[in-house]
């Protein structure tokens, strides 16, 4: 479904991603781990062309993605992203936050857009907050709205960029439970996360970034019990 070949990304003289290749198949749940500054979030943003790769190729279902704006806009409807900071419109209700892209990007009629928005808000247990504004919600509730917004696009792949890092500890579990349910539904997901238990128990594949390259890649039971790289051994010894 997703193929990435020799991806590089530099900011000036600083090379952040150094020739990373990755294939993801339908139904994969890939957790991307790494220290802060290791390149994992930049990698995810390059996949969705929120950052333009310096070189390398990205293909979705066999279609090579270029810097063409029209193509990127179209493909972003198939690769929806959930951000650390929710990125909700503060002046819009929960319902409108989810429905707006359906009306503007997918050109759905208002009634159909609202019906689809309600469907996915119900899926993340937010149907009782349709007419609330983001300022009236907890961090966990805002992130669930952001997930519903991504789901409403009915994408092929969901990209999560540290979806729990901005949440208070007591709110992390409610968001992780939503993502776990999506995994159980067979959704294809790439999840940048610091949540080791989630990576171990929910993913079918774990990747560890270090200084812009992948140094560990495999099933969770293998990489956590018998890591091949010294970098990952040190990382999990500090995390556990």
Secondary structure, DSSP 8 states (H G I E B T S, - for coil): -EEEEEEEEEETTEEEEEEEEEEE-TT-EEEEEE-TTSSHHHHHHHHTTSS--SEEEEEETTEE--S-HHHHHHHHTTEEEE-TT----TTSBHHHHHHHHHHHTS---HHHHHHHHHHHHHHTT-GGGTT-BGGGS-HHHHHHHHHHHHHHTT-SEEEEESTTTTS-HHHHHHHHHHHHHHHHTT-EEEEE---HHHHHHT-SEEEEEETTEEEEEE-HHHHHHS-SSHHHHHHHHHH-
